[in-house]
Amino acid sequence: MKMLVIQGCRGEYPIEVLCSVFGISKAGFYEWKKSQRSPSTKQKNREKLRHAIEAIHLGSKKNLGSPRLTGVTQGLGFPESPRTVARVMKQMKIRSRTKQKFRKTTDSDHKLPVAPNHLMQDFRAYGPNQIWMSDLTYVKTQQGWLYVCAIIDLYSRKIVGWAASSRMTVDLVLLAYMRACNARRPGRGLIFHSDRGCQYASHAFRKALKKRGHIQSMSRRANCWDSATIESFWHTLKVEHVYWENYRTREQAMLSIRAWIEYDYNTDRPHSSLGNLSPREFERKGVAMRIKKV
């Protein structure tokens, strides 16, 4: 109340006199006055950034680090650099989830035919359904292991087909492949790349590829980098989702993984290699650009 009276009377009497009358220091009055000022534009923008970072962090299930989170905020119109976003995240005590390691299972100790490596770690694709890459992994449940096969399109990083089973058989790979073909209708000449696992080298799977005119490609022995894209997907699936769940049954795990792939990974998750777009957004943008050129 005293400060308000001094503020109202400062035009009639010197500040020194008013402060002396009310027993307040001159410095104390000016400090109060400074606190009453409206926030600057910079302060307002920084507060908006803090709210955006918090919303994006929670929306991504706390999985985005500062580089990818910066891509999302810049897409929303915030000009701040990765360094600034990282500093704000540190002030808010926000960080991405801790990474965990997982093993890779591949049975390549067989005498089945092995296809040549047509990629040689060149993962560039200039359109959808040109190069698919596939692999198998496993997920722990209280009921036992659940084996998952997924197929990723190297153009958009979209999971175009997947399947899961209690057994790691040729039928599991065939089911994922059939689902991908039914959903995407790829033409002849598609390159299908995988490791040297017996499921992919089997007669049944090679026959399925040949029937559709698809070209089989396989990684070199003991070289996980030849399938780096799908290995990266497994890492993302487990670190951002599976490791934070406790599945009672295989069916529960399947439903959970399906929801994550379809509604989180394919639809919403930004990829730095795609200009911070999700696989679905990237494909939609590509289609729009091709229509525009026509």
Beta strands, then each sheet from edge to edge (+ up, - down):
strand 1: 131-141
strand 2: 144-153
strand 3: 158-165
strand 4: 191-194
strand 5: 215-218
sheet 1: 3+ 2- 1+ 4+ 5+
end
